[in-house]
């Protein structure tokens, strides 16, 4: 997952210990980030609580429009460049890695670098 290792990416991770999808997916994502050599200071974890009406509350939930968890937002220079929400056919790391690789390929094609 070399795409995840770019030194200028920040990972914002929302999850809750009450969430089955989080319990199933976030440990593997954490391991993938670790294996890719991503420094812990580039990973921000935000705990999410579920209200009686099903809405979510916690740090950054409103700012980032978090409705489902796990949600992982990847930022570059403060700009969101990729997002994983709740589930996908592939793991969080594979899904985000693919998105980041596609972005890099598109940028390279545009700039010719």
C-alpha positions in Angstrom: 0.0 0.0 0.0 2.7 2.5 -1.0 0.0 5.0 -2.0 -1.0 5.3 1.6 2.6 6.1 2.6 2.9 9.5 0.9 4.4 11.8 3.5 1.9 14.6 2.9 -1.3 12.7 3.5 -3.3 13.0 6.8 -5.8 10.3 7.7 -8.9 11.3 9.7 -10.6 8.2 11.1 -14.1 8.1 12.7 -15.4 5.0 14.5 -17.1 3.7 17.5 -16.6 0.7 19.7 -20.3 0.0 19.4 -20.1 -0.3 15.6 -19.7 -3.8 14.2 -18.2 -2.5 10.8 -15.6 -0.5 12.8 -14.7 -3.5 14.9 -14.3 -5.6 11.7 -12.5 -3.0 9.5 -10.5 -0.5 11.5 -7.9 -2.9 13.1 -6.9 -4.1 9.6 -6.7 -0.5 8.3 -4.5 0.4 11.3 -2.2 -2.5 10.5 -2.1 -1.5 6.9 -1.1 2.1 7.8 1.5 0.7 10.2 2.9 -1.7 7.5 3.0 1.2 5.0 5.1 3.2 7.5 2.6 6.0 8.1 3.6 8.0 11.1 1.1 8.0 14.0 1.2 11.9 14.0 -0.5 11.7 10.5 -3.5 9.7 11.8 -6.3 11.4 13.7 -8.9 9.2 15.5 -12.3 10.6 16.4 -14.7 8.7 18.6 -18.3 8.7 17.5 -21.4 8.1 19.6 -24.8 7.2 18.3 -27.8 9.2 19.5 -31.2 7.6 20.2 -32.5 8.9 16.8 -29.6 7.2 15.0 -27.6 10.4 14.3 -24.0 10.6 15.1 -22.1 12.9 17.4 -18.5 13.5 18.1 -15.5 15.6 17.1 -15.6 16.7 13.4 -18.9 14.9 12.7 -20.7 18.0 11.6 -17.7 19.6 10.0 -16.9 16.6 7.8 -20.6 15.5 7.3 -20.1 12.1 9.0 -23.3 10.0 8.7 -22.0 6.4 8.7 -18.9 4.8 10.2 -16.3 3.8 9.8 -15.4 6.9 7.8 -11.8 7.7 6.7 -11.0 11.0 5.1 -7.6 11.5 3.5 -6.4 15.0 3.2 -3.5 16.6 1.4 -2.5 20.1 2.4 -5.8 20.4 4.2 -7.9 19.4 1.2 -10.0 16.2 1.1 -8.7 14.0 -1.6 -10.3 10.6 -0.7 -13.0 9.2 1.5 -14.1 5.8 2.6 -17.6 5.4 4.1 -18.9 2.4 6.0 -18.2 -0.5 3.7 -17.0 -1.5 0.2 -16.2 -4.8 -1.5 -12.5 -4.3 -0.7 -10.8 -3.3 2.6 -10.4 0.3 3.6 -6.7 0.2 2.7 -7.3 -1.3 -0.7 -10.2 1.1 -1.5 -8.3 4.2 -0.5 -5.0 3.0 -2.0 -6.8 2.5 -5.4 -8.4 6.0 -5.2 -5.0 7.6 -4.3 -3.2 5.7 -7.1 -5.9 6.9 -9.6 -5.5 10.4 -8.3 -1.7 10.3 -8.7 -1.9 8.8 -12.2 -4.4 11.5 -13.2 -2.1 14.2 -11.8 0.9 12.8 -13.6 -1.0 12.6 -16.9 -2.0 16.3 -16.4 1.4 17.6 -15.4 3.5 15.3 -17.5 5.7 14.6 -14.5 
